[in-house]
Structure formats: structure tokens, C-alpha cells
Amino acid sequence: MAVNPADSPIFGTLYGAETMRAVFDEHALLQRMLDAEAALARVEARLGLIPEAAAAAITRVARVEALDLSGLPASTRNVGYPVVGLVAALSRAAGAEAGRWTHWGATTQDILDTAVALQVKAGLALLRSDLLHLIAALAEQAQAHRATVMAGRTHLQHALPITFGLKCAVWLAPLIAHVERLDQLRPRVELVELGGAAGTLASLGGEGLAVMAGLAEELALGVPPLPWHVRREGLAEAVSFLGLLCGSLGKFATDIILLAQTELAEVAEPHAPGRGSSSTMPQKRNPIAAEYVLAAMRAVQALVPLMQGAMAQDFERATGPWQAEPLALPQAFVLTHGAVRHALFIAEGMVVDPARMRQNLDATGGLIVAEAVMMGLAPLLGREAAHHAVQAACDRAREEKIPLAKALAAFPEIAARLDAAALEKLTDPANYLGSTADFIDRVLTAARALGASSTSPP
């Protein structure tokens, strides 16, 4: 029975996807450890350190399904790590002669760290793929709504006109940067681990560096400058990156929730019968996907300090900090991937209501373009005088509940300089979008450079 809801057969469907769980579950970790053991044996056989027949036998049985692991829970509880029991099972399955050569020159943490590096590599690749789908979906929305004018809001109040395409571009831009961050961090974390008992590989004599390089090649991992038993910044960086990615997804989800509230009703999540429903209120369509993006964000960002705290390792092998990492790293990947998938669901099928956007835009009778009028008057009256004149007109528009254009026309100093046609032009929100189109184009160009695909993952 799962204790963490993210791993539950029921609640887990809300927090993550089976594809990422398959990368980080216990079976996958054990298999990655066996992959490391088999690769180590093959490399050492090529270098003449162990018999080739032993390496072949070890490789042949290095599968979870081929081993008797019934004693592994008790061994792990007794030793503190699963590697000793796993190696014993592997040695038994390989046979008495070949079994003597398993785990040659390695230490427990070499195998565990290498297995985790393989998991992180697969997890980052999966995240990158789905992140590209999300980027493509938001790019399509930005293009489709590049001219859909809506109210821009600051401090939750109308500020200036923007377009929904620009809002989509704002959601999109950090995701493009996150792909760049992901690509940059991968060489720092996808590293083989092989150091032996204290990080010197003394047990391999003069062949230590050759075995390390060969093991890295076998497993398609990078070669570190030295063993990273007590250098945990790579794994900490990976989880810190996940926290940043979730933060950007959280911004997206927060905006969707606010835009979907009844009083705005400008954008909604995709709907299916019963989705986001209430047990008592038949009318409800709650923003479920966005809510779980925010839940994942808070959980992942809470795990970042745990990983960073585990960097304070004592001497050549730590007493505690390293053991805290498995509590954070798999969950951070599962939750982040779940957040990406929820965001993709929203981005691909969001329901946009341009008519409601226009209705909300016009709700203040043109006050949202007060700055445009001020800037139009500034060359004629001076900036400060123009500001005071327009502010007075805004006050009158509010008090008398009349459109801003009518209030402006009532001020002689304004009417003398701007006729009705000029006022109509200045108070049209579509005429005060500045560099909106250019900003959208910049972000879309960056998205296209990634080669993002709009085809959804399974």
C-alpha cells in the first residue's frame, strides 16, 4: 500500500504519470544497479582484470527477474543498503566460479550512484520531450491569439491593454529557457560513479582510470574528473532545476485559475463530462489541472532544500546526508513530470473567450487606455499637465459613470487639442499595444529554434 499519494494507484493519477514512475520505481533502481554491475564486469574482462567467462555469466543473469531477491528486504534492513544483498543474489545466479568476480573493485555507493545517474538521465530525457510538447502547444496559442486584445492587469486591476497571445508568450518564454538549463546541467549530473572504498580505486591498481572510462562508455554516461561520493552538487542541481521549472508552471497555473473565475471567465481548462465537478454543485467546473500543478510546485520546491542540505557530507563517505536523497529525488521527478503533463493538457485544449475578454476590457469605459491619452497629450501640454488633465477626466468618468472619451471631451484644454476622431483613436485599446507583436515573434522564433513538436506524448 502506498503511503505517499503520488505513488498511490488512485491518487497517483493526479500527481504523476506511469512513464516517470517506471524510471524511478524500485524495480527500475534494482535493474539499473544490475546494469552497472554487468557493465563493470564486461569492462574489467576486456582489461584482463577478471575472466571473460565470468563477465559473460554475470551479464547473462543481471536481470531482476533472473534473481532470487526474497532475502533482499532483510539484508537491506540489516546492512543499510540493498547492494550487498543484490550482489549476493547476482553472484549466486552467476554460479560459484563467475560469482567470485562480481562487484570487483567497486563499493556500494559506486553502484547506487551510477544507478541513480542512469535514472536521472532517463528522467531528464522524458521531461525534455514533454516540455517540448508543452512549448509547441503554447506557441500555437500565442500565434493564434497574437491579436486577441484583453485587459492587462497589475495588482489584480486593469493596467493597459495586452493581447492573449502576449500572455501565452510570457508563459512560454521561461519554458524555453528551462530547456536550455536542462541541456546545460545534463553533463554535470549524468556521470558514472566509480571510486572504490574511499575514492582512490586502489583495489584496481593502475587500471582504475581505464575501468572508470570503460564503465562510462558502456553505460553512455560522462566521466567525472574524480569520484563524486561526497560531491552531490550535480544531483542537487537537478532537483533545483525541477523546482525552477515547477515555479514557471505554477505561474501559468495561477493565471489560468484567475482567468477562469466566474467574474472574469476569459479562459477555462478543457472540459469533459464530469471533469472538475462537485458532489453538491452541478454547475461547477473546477480548474483541476491547474490546482495540481500548484500542488506539485509546492511539493517539489519543498524538496529542493532537502537535496541542497544533503551536500554537506563528511569526509570521504557521509553519515546521513546521502541517505536523505532517495526521499526527495524520485518524488521531485515524478511530481514535476506530472505538473508538465497537466500544463500540457491545459495548453492544448484551453477554452479562450475573446468576446468575454472584450467585455471585461470595456468594463471601465475606456479607463484602461488613460496612459495612451496622456502620452498623446504630453507633446501638446507637457507630460505633467497632460497627466493631471487625464487624471481629472478619469475621476469624472468614474463619478458620472460615463465613457472616458466623453469625459475627456468635456475638458476645454483637451477638446481644443484633440477632436473626436483623435480621441476615438487614442481610446481604442487595439491602438495601444506597443511592441506586443514583436515580443511574441521573438519568443516564437526561440521556440521554433528548439524544434518543438506539437504532437502530444502518449
C-alpha positions in Angstrom: 0.0 0.0 0.0 1.3 3.4 -1.0 1.8 6.0 1.8 2.7 8.9 -0.4 -0.4 9.9 -2.5 1.9 10.5 -5.5 2.6 6.7 -5.6 -1.0 5.6 -4.9 -2.9 3.6 -7.6 -5.7 6.1 -7.1 -4.3 9.5 -6.1 -1.2 8.9 -8.1 -3.1 9.6 -11.3 -3.4 13.2 -10.2 0.2 13.7 -9.2 2.3 12.0 -11.9 2.4 9.6 -14.8 3.4 5.9 -15.0 6.1 6.7 -17.6 8.2 8.7 -15.0 7.3 6.3 -12.2 8.7 3.5 -14.3 12.0 5.4 -14.5 12.3 5.8 -10.7 10.4 2.9 -9.1 12.2 0.2 -7.0 12.3 -2.3 -9.8 14.0 0.2 -12.1 16.6 1.1 -9.5 17.5 -2.5 -8.9 17.8 -3.1 -12.6 20.0 -0.1 -13.1 22.3 -1.4 -10.3 22.4 -4.7 -12.1 23.2 -2.9 -15.3 26.1 -1.2 -13.6 27.4 -4.5 -12.2 27.2 -6.2 -15.6 28.9 -3.3 -17.4 31.6 -3.2 -14.7 32.3 -7.0 -15.3 32.5 -6.6 -19.1 34.9 -3.7 -18.8 37.1 -5.5 -16.4 37.1 -8.6 -18.5 38.3 -6.5 -21.5 41.1 -5.2 -19.4 42.1 -8.6 -18.2 41.1 -8.0 -14.6 38.5 -10.8 -14.4 37.9 -13.8 -16.7 35.8 -13.2 -19.8 33.6 -16.2 -19.0 32.8 -14.7 -15.6 31.7 -11.4 -17.2 29.5 -13.2 -19.7 27.9 -15.2 -16.9 27.3 -12.1 -14.8 25.8 -10.2 -17.7 23.6 -13.1 -18.6 21.8 -13.2 -15.2 21.9 -9.4 -14.4 18.2 -9.1 -14.6 15.8 -8.6 -11.7 13.6 -11.4 -13.0 16.5 -13.8 -13.0 17.5 -13.4 -9.4 16.1 -14.7 -6.1 15.6 -11.5 -4.2 13.4 -12.9 -1.4 16.1 -12.2 1.2 16.8 -8.6 -0.1 14.5 -6.8 2.3 16.0 -8.4 5.4 19.6 -7.8 4.0 18.8 -4.2 3.3 17.4 -3.6 6.7 20.5 -5.3 8.3 23.2 -3.7 6.2 21.6 -0.3 5.5 21.8 -0.6 1.7 20.4 -3.0 -0.9 23.7 -3.5 -2.8 25.2 -6.2 -0.6 22.1 -8.4 -0.8 21.7 -7.7 -4.6 25.4 -8.6 -5.3 25.0 -11.8 -3.3 21.9 -12.8 -5.3 23.7 -11.9 -8.6 26.7 -14.0 -7.5 24.6 -17.0 -6.7 22.8 -16.7 -10.1 26.1 -16.4 -12.0 27.4 -19.6 -10.5 30.2 -20.3 -8.0 33.1 -19.6 -10.4 31.7 -16.5 -12.1 30.2 -15.2 -8.8 33.6 -14.7 -7.3 34.2 -11.8 -9.7 31.1 -9.7 -9.2 31.4 -6.2 -7.9 35.2 -6.4 -8.5 36.9 -3.2 -7.1 33.7 -1.3 -6.6 31.9 -0.2 -3.4 28.3 0.0 -2.6 27.9 3.7 -3.3 29.5 3.3 -6.8 26.7 1.1 -7.8 23.9 3.1 -6.2 25.2 6.4 -7.5 25.7 5.1 -11.0 22.1 3.6 -11.0 20.7 7.0 -9.9 22.7 8.8 -12.6 21.1 6.4 -15.2 17.7 7.1 -13.7 18.3 10.9 -13.8 19.4 10.7 -17.4 16.2 8.9 -18.4 14.1 11.2 -16.3 15.6 14.4 -17.8 15.2 13.0 -21.3 11.5 12.3 -20.6 11.0 15.7 -19.1 12.7 17.4 -22.1 10.5 15.6 -24.6 7.2 16.5 -22.8 8.5 20.0 -22.2 9.0 20.5 -26.0 5.3 19.4 -26.5 4.2 22.0 -24.0 6.3 24.7 -25.6 4.8 23.8 -29.0 1.3 24.0 -27.6 1.8 27.4 -26.0 3.5 28.6 -29.2 0.4 27.7 -31.2 -1.8 29.6 -28.7 0.5 32.6 -28.8 0.3 32.7 -32.6 -3.5 32.1 -32.7 -4.2 34.9 -30.3 -1.5 37.4 -31.1 -4.2 40.0 -31.9 -6.8 39.0 -29.3 -6.9 42.1 -27.2 -7.6 41.8 -23.5 -7.0 43.7 -20.3 -3.5 43.5 -18.8 -3.7 43.5 -15.1 -1.3 44.7 -12.4 -2.1 44.3 -8.7 -5.2 42.4 -9.9 -6.6 45.7 -11.5 -6.8 46.8 -15.1 -3.5 48.3 -16.2 -3.0 48.5 -20.0 -4.3 46.6 -23.0 -2.3 43.5 -24.0 -3.1 40.5 -26.2 -3.8 37.0 -25.0 -1.0 36.0 -27.4 1.4 38.0 -25.4 0.2 36.4 -22.2 0.9 33.0 -23.8 4.3 34.2 -24.8 5.0 35.2 -21.2 4.1 31.7 -20.1 6.2 30.2 -22.9 9.4 32.2 -22.6 10.7 30.7 -19.3 10.0 27.2 -20.6 12.3 27.8 -23.5 15.0 28.9 -21.0 14.4 25.8 -18.9 15.2 23.6 -21.9 18.5 25.4 -22.2 19.1 24.9 -18.4 18.3 21.2 -18.7 20.7 20.8 -21.6 23.4 22.6 -19.7 23.0 20.6 -16.4 22.9 17.1 -18.0 26.7 16.8 -18.5 27.2 17.8 -14.8 24.8 15.1 -13.4 24.8 12.2 -15.9 28.1 10.9 -14.7 29.4 7.4 -13.9 30.5 6.8 -10.3 33.4 4.6 -9.6 35.8 5.3 -6.7 36.1 2.2 -4.6 36.2 2.2 -0.8 37.5 5.8 -0.3 37.5 7.3 -3.7 41.0 6.2 -4.8 40.3 3.0 -6.8 43.3 1.5 -5.1 41.8 -2.0 -5.4 42.2 -1.8 -9.3 45.8 -1.0 -9.2 46.9 1.0 -12.2 43.7 0.3 -14.2 41.3 2.4 -12.2 41.0 5.3 -14.7 40.6 2.8 -17.6 37.9 0.9 -15.8 36.1 4.2 -14.9 36.3 5.3 -18.6 35.2 2.0 -19.9 32.2 1.8 -17.5 31.1 5.3 -18.5 31.3 4.3 -22.2 29.3 1.1 -21.5 26.5 2.9 -19.8 26.6 6.1 -22.0 27.5 8.3 -19.1 30.0 11.0 -18.7 33.4 10.6 -17.0 33.8 12.8 -13.9 37.3 14.3 -13.0 37.2 12.2 -9.9 34.7 10.1 -7.9 31.7 12.1 -6.6 30.9 10.1 -3.5 30.8 13.3 -1.4 30.3 15.8 -4.3 26.5 15.9 -4.5 26.0 19.2 -6.3 25.0 17.5 -9.6 22.0 15.8 -8.1 21.2 18.9 -6.0 21.3 21.0 -9.2 19.0 18.6 -11.0 16.3 18.9 -8.3 16.9 22.6 -8.0 16.2 22.8 -11.7 13.0 20.9 -11.2 12.0 23.5 -8.6 12.6 26.3 -11.1 10.6 24.5 -13.8 7.7 23.9 -11.4 7.8 27.6 -10.4 7.3 28.7 -14.0 4.5 26.1 -14.4 3.0 27.5 -11.2 2.8 31.0 -12.7 0.9 29.5 -15.7 -1.5 27.6 -13.4 -2.1 30.6 -11.2 -3.1 32.8 -14.2 -5.4 30.0 -15.6 -7.1 29.8 -12.2 -7.6 33.5 -12.0 -8.8 33.9 -15.6 -11.3 31.0 -15.1 -13.0 32.5 -12.1 -16.6 33.4 -12.7 -16.1 37.2 -12.6 -13.5 37.1 -15.4 -14.4 33.9 -17.3 -11.9 34.7 -20.1 -10.1 31.3 -20.2 -11.1 27.8 -19.0 -9.4 24.4 -18.8 -10.5 21.9 -21.4 -13.8 20.3 -20.3 -15.0 16.7 -20.4 -18.2 15.4 -18.8 -17.8 15.3 -15.0 -14.3 16.9 -15.0 -13.8 19.2 -12.1 -17.3 18.6 -10.9 -18.7 19.0 -7.4 -20.6 16.4 -5.4 -23.2 19.0 -4.4 -23.0 21.8 -7.0 -23.9 20.7 -10.5 -22.7 23.9 -12.2 -19.1 23.6 -11.1 -16.1 23.1 -13.5 -13.2 23.5 -11.2 -9.6 24.1 -12.6 -8.4 20.7 -11.5 -5.2 20.5 -13.7 -4.0 23.9 -12.6 -4.7 23.1 -9.0 -2.5 20.0 -9.2 0.3 22.0 -11.0 0.4 24.3 -7.9 0.4 21.3 -5.5 3.3 19.8 -7.4 5.1 23.1 -7.4 4.9 23.5 -3.6 6.0 19.9 -3.0 8.9 20.0 -5.4 10.2 23.3 -4.1 9.9 21.9 -0.5 12.2 19.1 -1.6 14.9 21.4 -3.0 16.3 22.3 0.4 16.5 18.6 1.4 18.7 17.9 -1.6 20.8 21.0 -1.1 21.2 20.2 2.6 22.5 16.7 1.7 25.5 18.4 0.1 27.2 18.8 3.5 28.9 15.4 3.5 31.5 14.4 6.0 35.0 13.2 4.9 35.1 10.5 2.2 31.7 9.0 2.9 28.8 10.7 4.6 26.9 9.6 7.7 23.4 10.5 6.8 23.1 13.3 4.2 23.4 10.9 1.3 20.7 8.6 2.6 18.2 11.6 2.6 18.5 11.9 -1.2 16.2 9.0 -2.1 13.5 10.6 -0.1 13.5 13.6 -2.4 14.9 12.9 -5.9 12.4 10.3 -7.3 9.4 12.2 -5.9 10.7 15.5 -7.4 10.9 14.0 -10.8 7.5 12.3 -10.6 5.8 15.4 -9.4 7.5 17.7 -11.9 6.6 15.5 -14.8 3.0 15.3 -13.5 2.9 19.1 -13.5 4.2 19.3 -17.1 1.6 16.9 -18.2 -1.2 18.8 -16.5 0.1 22.0 -18.1 0.2 20.4 -21.5 -3.4 19.3 -21.1 -4.4 22.9 -20.4 -2.3 24.4 -23.1 -3.5 22.1 -25.8 -7.2 22.5 -25.1 -7.8 25.7 -23.2 -11.1 27.4 -24.0 -10.5 31.1 -24.8 -13.4 33.5 -24.9 -12.3 36.7 -26.9 -15.8 38.2 -26.5 -15.6 38.0 -22.7 -12.1 39.5 -22.9 -13.5 42.4 -24.8 -16.4 42.8 -22.4 -14.0 42.9 -19.5 -11.7 45.3 -21.4 -14.6 47.7 -21.9 -15.9 47.4 -18.3 -14.2 50.6 -17.2 -15.4 52.6 -20.2 -12.0 53.2 -21.6 -10.0 54.0 -18.4 -7.6 51.2 -19.3 -6.2 53.5 -22.1 -5.8 56.5 -19.9 -2.0 56.3 -20.4 -2.4 56.3 -24.2 -4.4 59.6 -24.0 -1.8 61.1 -21.6 1.0 60.2 -23.9 -1.0 61.6 -26.9 -1.5 64.9 -25.0 2.0 65.1 -23.5 3.7 66.7 -26.6 0.9 69.3 -26.6 0.6 70.1 -22.9 3.7 68.7 -21.4 3.8 65.4 -19.5 2.9 66.6 -16.1 0.0 68.8 -17.3 -1.3 66.0 -19.5 -1.2 63.6 -16.6 -3.2 65.9 -14.4 -5.7 66.6 -17.2 -6.3 63.0 -17.9 -6.5 62.1 -14.3 -9.2 64.7 -13.8 -11.1 63.2 -16.8 -10.8 59.7 -15.3 -12.2 60.9 -12.0 -15.1 62.5 -13.8 -15.7 59.3 -15.8 -15.9 57.3 -12.6 -18.1 59.7 -10.7 -20.5 60.3 -13.6 -20.2 56.7 -14.9 -19.6 57.9 -18.5 -17.0 56.7 -21.1 -13.5 58.2 -20.8 -13.8 59.7 -24.3 -16.9 61.7 -23.3 -15.2 62.8 -20.1 -12.1 63.9 -22.0 -14.2 65.9 -24.4 -15.7 67.9 -21.5 -12.3 69.4 -20.7 -11.7 72.5 -22.9 -7.9 72.2 -22.7 -8.2 68.6 -24.1 -11.1 69.2 -26.6 -9.1 72.2 -28.0 -6.3 69.9 -29.0 -7.9 66.6 -29.7 -11.0 66.3 -31.9 -13.5 63.4 -31.6 -11.6 61.3 -34.2 -8.3 61.7 -32.4 -9.9 60.8 -29.1 -11.6 57.7 -30.6 -8.2 56.6 -31.9 -6.4 57.2 -28.6 -9.1 55.4 -26.6 -9.1 52.3 -28.8 -7.2 49.6 -26.9 -6.1 47.9 -30.1 -4.1 51.0 -30.9 -2.0 50.9 -27.7 -0.2 47.6 -27.8 3.3 48.9 -28.3 5.8 46.2 -29.1 3.4 43.3 -28.3 3.7 41.7 -31.8 7.5 42.0 -31.8 7.8 40.4 -28.4 5.5 37.5 -29.4 7.6 37.0 -32.6 10.8 36.9 -30.6 9.5 34.2 -28.3 8.0 32.2 -31.2 11.4 32.3 -33.0 13.1 30.9 -29.9 10.5 28.2 -29.7 10.9 27.2 -33.3 14.7 27.0 -32.8 14.2 24.2 -30.3 12.3 22.1 -32.9 9.4 21.7 -30.5 6.8 19.2 -31.7 3.1 19.9 -31.2 2.3 16.1 -31.1 1.2 15.2 -27.7 3.0 12.4 -25.8 1.1 9.2 -25.1 
